[in-house]
Amino acid sequence: MFNRLSPRLTTATLLASTMLAGAAWADTTVKAVMHSGLRVLDPVITTAHITRNHAYMIYDVLIAQDAEFQPQPQMADWTISDDMLTYTFTLREGLVFHDGAPVTAADAVASLQRWGQKDAGGQVIMDRTASLEATDDSTITWTLTEPFVPMLDVLSKQSALPPFIMPARVAETSADEAITDYTGSGPFRFVEAEFQPGLMVVYEKFDEYVPRDEPADWMAGGKVVNVDRVEWVNMPDIQTAVNALSGGEIDYIEAMQVDLIPLLEGDPNLVVETREPTGMQTMARMNFLHPPFDNPALRQAAIKAVSQEPVLAAMVGNPDYYQVCGAVLGCGTPLASEAGAETLTAGGGGEAARAQLDEAGYDGTPVLLMAPTDLVALATQPVVVSQMLREAGFEVDMQPMDWQTLVTRRASQAAPADGGWNLFITNWMVPEISNPISNPMLGGRGSDSWFGWPDDAAVEALKEEFIDAPDADAQVEVAERIQTHALDNGLLIPLGQYTLPQARRTTITDMIQSPVPVFWNMQKAE
C-alpha cells in the first residue's frame, strides 16, 4: 500500500498553481496536463499527436471508426456504387461552423483535397481519384478510376492525419503553409485570445454543435459535451503534474511516468488506468536527404547498432508496460511480422554494425540527433540510442530541445549544419501504423513523404500489391515483404511497444476509452 503523495511546493508547482488560480474557473472546467505543449495548430502539416488531439477538439470528420475499427457515419452517411468506383457522402442536417456558417459539401471537398496531399493513405486515394466534387450543398461525389477496398478505412481512421473538415476558405491554404484561421466544425471552440503557445490552450463548449443520436463509441457516435470549458496546462516536469493532480489543482494527466504510479495508488480520489490496450510503438526515423543516412549501407549499420531492450528499459522501466517487438506494423495486429528484425529484438549487432561502417567507408560525418527534453515518452530514447550508435563507431551530435521545436525543425529539408537534422525518435499509436497503406513511415514519395523523405518506388509498388491482394492471406504475404523491405532500406528503426497509463481524479467520469484522449462524453462532478 502506498501513501498519498504530499504536494511539494517547488518553484514549478507554485508557478503552475498561480497560473491555474488566476483563471475564473467555471464549475464544469476540466484542467488537463497533456503529453506536450501545443504550438502547431494545423493538423495537416504535422502528425504530432498533440496537434491531432487539438484538432479533435475543434473539428469534426465525415466518418469515424468505432471500437471494432468499423467506419461509422459522423458528419455524413454514404452509399457506394455497385462497381465500387463512386462514393456518395451526404451531410447530415444541422452542421455549422463556429462562425455560424453552414457546413457545405464544398467545404468538405476542399478539406479532403488538402488532406490528400499530405496523408500517406490519402495520397494513394488521390492517385486513384477521377473526380471529387460537391454536386450540391450537402452531397460529395467521389469517383475513383479503379476500386480501392480500404477507402472507408482510410477516411475514418482516427490518426495520424484524420481528414478534419474546415471551411473551404481555410482548406484552400497551401498544404505546405500553416493555416491562420481556426474556425472549427466540432464540439469545442478554440479560444484563440487565451492561447499561450506551449503553455496553455483553452476550449469552450460550442453550443451550436449538434451531436449524433448514437452513443459515443471510440471516435464514432454522439459527441455530447457535458463540460463548459477545457484547459490544457503544460507542466513539462511530470512530478509537478503529479503534485497538482494530488492537490486537486488539475483533473487529468494524459501520460503518466510508470515509476511514479505508486505515488498515486494510495489516494482514493485518483485513478490510474490504461486508456486503450493496443499501446504505442516507439521508433527512430533517419533523414534520407543528407549524409550519413543518404547511404543505405549506413542506414543498415544504424539498425544493426540498436537493441530494443535497453531502450524500453530506460524509457518505461517496468516490463509489465513494454514489449520487445520488431514488427513495423505493430505486434498483436493482423499483419504483424518480425522478419528482418533479429538484431533489434535479440540484443543488437554492434560488431556487424562496426564492420558495415568500415565497409561503407564512413567518414565520421556526425549524426545530428534531435532529443526532446520535455516529454515523458521521448526523453530517454535519444540518450540510449546515441550511446549505441557511438559504440558502433558513429559520431553523434545529440542536440536537446523541446518537442515543439523538434516538430518544427523536423519539417526542414536543410542540411543539419543549416538547421536540418539526421535522426529523431517519435512514437505512434499501434492502430495508426497497423495498415501499410496509411502507415506514414512506409511512404516512398520523396519530398511528398513523411519527414525523412525517402524516395522508394519499391515500397510504393508493394503497397499497390497490398491494395490489389485478392484475400486476407495474400495481404499477409505482401505485408511481410513490406516488413522486410522497410528494414532492409532503413525506412524506420522499430524500438518496441509500450503503454503509458493516464491518471485522473475520480470527479472525472465517463471518459471514452480510445487511443485519442477526447473530452466529449466525460462528466465532471461538482
N, C-alpha and C positions, 0 to 999 in steps of 0.2 A: 504494500500500500504506500502510495506516495502522498505527501502533504501538499496542500495547495501552495503554489508559488507566491511568495510575498512580493508585491511590486517594489522594485528598486528604483528610486528616483534618480536615474542617471541624467546627464545633460540632455541626451536624446529623448528620454521619456518626458522630461519637463517641456522640451520644445514641442513634442507631439501633443502633450496634454494641453498646452497653451493654445495650439492651433485648433484642437478639437473643441475646447471650451469656448473659443472665440466665436463660434457659429451659433445662430439661434436655431437649435435643433427642434424639429417637429417630433411629436410622439412616435411617428412612424418613419423616422430616418434610420436607415441602415448604414453603419460605418464599417467599411471593409478595408483590409490590407491585402492587396493583390500581389501576385508574384513579382511585379515590376511596376515602376512608374510608367506613366503614359506620356509619350511625346509625339509619336507619329499617329495621325488621326485618319489617314486614308487607308482603308482595308484592301485596296487593290495594289498599292505599290509596295506592300510588305506582307510577309507571312507571320510576323511577330504575333504571338498569341495574345499579348495584352491589347494589341490593336484589334484583333479579331473579337476579343471579349467586349471591347468598347463598341464595335460595330453591331454586335448582337443587342446591345442596349438600345441603340437608336435607329437601327434599320430592320426591316423585315425581309423575308425571302419568298420567292414564288412557291417553292415546295420544300419540305423538310423531312428528315429521317426520324422515325420513331425508335424505340429501344430495341427493336428487332431489325434495325437497319433497313426498314422498308420506307420508300418515299410516300409521303402523305401531302395532301393539299395544305397550303398555308395561305398565301395571298391569292392563289389561283388553283383551279381544278384543270384537268387536262383530258384530252382524247388523243388517240394515236390511230393513224390510218392503217388499213389492212396491210399495205406494203411496207409498213414501219419507216416510212420516209417523212411523213408530215405529223408534227406535234402541234396541237392547238391548245393554247392555255387561255382560260377565261378568268379574268379578275373578279373576285367577289365584291359585293356591294359594300359601300361604307369606308373604303380605303382613302385616307387623306394623309398628306404630308404635314409636317409640323408647322408649316406656314399657312395651313388651311386649304391649300390647293389639292384637288383630287389626284389620286394616283392613276395614271393612264397607261395604256399599252405602250405608248411612245416612250414613256419614262422607263418602263421595263426593258424595252428593246435597247435603248441607249446604255442602260446599266449592264445588260448582258454582253453587249458588244465590247465595252471597255474591259469587263471582267475576262472575256475570252482572249484578250491579248496577253494576259499575264498568267492565268491559271494553267497548270500543266494539262489537266483534263479538258478545260475549256479550249485550249489551243487545238487539241485533237478534234473536238466537236466542230470548231470553226473550219478545220481542214475539210470536213465533210458537209459543210453547210452550203446549200444552193441559195437560200434566202432566209432572212429573219426580218419580219416586218410586223407593224401594227396594222391590222386590217380594219379595225375600228377602235374606239376609245377603250374598250375592255377586252379586246382579242389580240393575242400574239400568235402569229403563224410562223412556225419554224420548219423549214423544208430542208431535208438532207439529200445529198447526192447518192448516198448508199446507207443501208441500215447501220445503226450504232447501238448495239444492245444495251450498253451501260449508260445510255443517255440520261435517264431519270436518276440513276445512282449518282452520277457526277453532278447534276444540277441540284440535288438535295443534300449533298454532303455537308457535314457540319464544320469542316475545316479542310484544308488550310486557308484557301481563298473561297469562301462561300459567295455565291452571286447575290450580294445585297442590292436592294432596289433603292435608287436615288432619283431625284428629279433629273429630267433629261438635261437641263442646263448645267447640272453638276457633272453628270456622267459624260458629257461631251468634252470634259477636260482630257487632255492627252494622258494616256496611261503611264507616261514617263514623268508626269508632273503631279505634285500633290494637290488635292482639292483644297479649297479655302472656304467653301460653303458647306456647312454641316447640317443642312436641313434633312431630317430623317423621315422614315416611314414606319418606325417601330414603336414599341410600348413606352419607351422613355425618351425624354427630350434632353439633349446635351445643353448644359448651361454654360455657354461659352464665356460669359462675363466672369465666371468664378473659376475658370480653368487656370491652374498653375502647372505648366508643363513639368512633368517629372515629380510633382509634389501632391497635387490634389485634382480630382475630377469630380464634377457634380452632375447628377442626373435628377430630373424631376419626372414624375408620372405624367404621361401625355393623355389628358382626359378624353381627347377625341379619338383615341385608338380604339378600334372595335375588334376584340379578340374573337377567335373562332369559338364555336359552341362545344367542341370536343374537349375532354380533359387533357391537361398537359401531359405529354408523353415524350420524354427526352427533348429533342428540339422541335417536335411537332405539337399539334394541339393548341388549345386556347392559352394565349399569353396574357393571363389575368394578373394585373398589377395590384397588390394589396398594401403597398407602402407608398408614402408620398415622395420620398427623396432617398437617393442612394449617394453616398460619398465614398470615393476611393482615396484613402490617405496613404501616401507612400512612407513606409518605415523600412529602410534598407537593412537595418540591424534587426534580425529576427528575434533576439532577446527582448528588445524594446517592444516589438509587436506582441510577444507572449505576455509581457508585463501588462500591456494595455488591455489585452483580452481578459486577463485575470482580474484586472481592476475595473472592468466594465466600461472602459473608455472606447473600445471598439467592439463590434459584434462578430467579426468573421476574419479568419486568416485563410487565404486560398492555399498556400503551400507551407506546411509545417516541416521544420527540420527534425528528422527522425530522432536524433539523440536528445531533443528537448521534450519529446512527447511525455516521458514520465513526470515532468514537472506539472502537467495539466491533469493527469489521470485521477488525482485525489479530489478534484474540485467538482462537486455535484452540479455546478452551474455551467460546466463546459462539456462539450462532446468533441472527441477526435475520431474521425472516420475517413474511410476511403470514399472519394466522391464517385469513382467509376472504376470497375475492376480491370479493364484492359491495360491500363497503365501507359507509360511513356517509353520511348526509345531515345537514348542519348547517342549522338553521333558527331563525327568530325567531317567538315567539308573543306576540300582543297580548292585553290584557285587555279584553273587550267590556263589562264592567260599569261602568267609570269613565272620565271624561274623561282624555285627549282621545280615546281609541280606542273609546269608545261611539259615536262618529260615523263612519259608514262612509267618508265622504269623507276623513277624516283617516287612516283605515287605508290607503286608497288612496294618499294622499300619502306615507305612510311607505314603502310598497312602491316607489313611483317614486323615492324618495330613495336607495335602496340599489343598489349594484352588487356582484356576487358576486366578481369577480376580486380586488379589493383585500382582501376578507375572507379568501379562500382563501390568497392570497399571504402575508398576515401570519400566518395560522394554521399553514400547512404549509410554505411556502417553496418546496419543490421541486415543480415542476409534474408530475413523474412520479407524485406521490402525491395529486393532486387533479384535479377535473374541474368546469368550469363547467356547471351543469345546472339548468334551470328546471322540471323535472318534479316535481310534487307527489308522484307515485307512484314516483319514482326513475328515473334514466336506466338503460338496459340491461335494463329489466323489460318483460314483455309488454304492459303497459298504459301505457307511458310516453308522455307528450305534453308539449310545452313551450309549448303555446298560452297566450298572455297573459303570458308571462314575458320579453318582449323587453327591457324596461328593465333587468331583473335580469341578464340574460346579455350585454347589449351595452354596458355601461358606465354604467348608471343614467340617471335622468331628472330631475336636480336642478332644472332650470328648470321643468319641468312640475309637480314637487312643490311648488315655491315658489308657483306660480300657483294650485295647488289649495288650498294653505294659506290664501291670501288669499281665494279664492272661498268657502271653507267658513267663513270668519270665525274662524280660530284665534286664541284669546285669550291665548296664552302659557302655558297650563297645562303645567307641566313633565311630561315623560315620566320616570317613575321606572324606570330600567333596572337590574335586579339583575345584578351582574357577579361571577361566581365567580373567585377568585384562586388556587385550589389544584388546578386540573385543566389538564393539558397541552392537552386537546382543547377547552377552553372559555375559556381565559384571554384570548385576543386578540380574538375576535369582538365582544364588547361595546365595546371601545375603538374599533374601526374603524366599527362601526355607529353608535355615538353621535356620532362626528365627522360622518358622512354626514347624520344627522338634523339636527345643528346647522347644517350648511351649507345645508340646505333650509329652515331657519327654525324648527325645533322647539327649545324649551328642553328640555334633557336633564339629569336628576339621576342620574348613574351612581353607584350605591352598591356598593362592594366587600364581599364576604362569601365565606365558604367554601361549597362546593357543597351540603353537607348543610343548612346554614342556608337556602340558596336553596330546596332541595327542600321544606323545612318551610314556608317563607314563601309559596311559590307556591300552597299549598293555601288561603291566606287570601283570602276574598272582601271583606275590608275595604277601605276607601279607602286609596290609597297613603300618605296622611298618618297613617293609623292602623295601619300595619303591613302594608298590601297592596302592590300593585305595578301597573305598566303594561306592562312588556315584559321578557322574558328570552329567552335563547338556549339551545337544547338540541340534542342530537344523537340521531338514530335510526339503527339498522341498516336498510339498504335493504330486506331481506326483510320487516321488520315494518311498513313503510309501503307496500308494493307492491300491496296489495289495498285498495280503498276501504272495504270492509266492516269491516276490522279496523284501519285506519289511525286512530289516536286523534285526529289533528289534524282529521279530517273529521267529527267528531261535531257535531250541531246541536241537542242536547237541553237547552240551558240549563244549569241547575245540575247536571245529570247528565252533562254533557260533560266532556272533559278540561280541565285548568286553562286559564282564559281564558273558559270558559263561554259560547260563542256559542249563541244561540237562533236556529236556522236551519232552518226547516221545509223549505226548498227543497233543501238538501243531503241531508236525510233522505229526501225523495221521490226524488231522483236515485239514492240507494243502493238504494232499493226497485226502481227500474227496472233497476239493475245486477243485482240478485238474480234478477229475472224475465226477464232477457235470454235469448233462445232459443239463442244460439250465441256463439262467441268474437268474431266480427266485431261483433255487436251490443254485446257488453260493451266492446269497444274504443271504440265510438262514444259510449257513455254515460260511460266513463272520461274521455274528452276534454271532455265537458260538465262533469263534476265538476272537472276541472283548471281550466277557465275560471271556473267559479263560485267555486272556492276562492280564486283570486287576485283576482277582482272584489270579493269580500266580505272579503278580508283574513283568511281562516282561518289563514294562516301566511305567512311570508316565506321561501321556499326560499333558502338561501345557498350551495348547491353540495354536491358529493360529495367524499369524501376517504377515505384509508386511513391509519391509524396502525399500523405493524407492532408485533409483540411481540418480546421478547428473552428468551432462556433460556440456562441453562448446558447444555452437552452431556450432563451427567449426567441431565437430564430428557429422556425419550424417549416416543414413542407418544402424544403429545398429540393429541387429536381436533381436526381442522381444521374448526371450526364457528364461527358468528358469536358464540356464547356460550362464554367460556372455562370449561371444566369440568375437574375434577380426578380423575374416574374414568378408567380405562384407562391413564393415564400410569404410567410406571415411573421410579424414581429409582435410579441406580446408587450403590452404596456407595463 
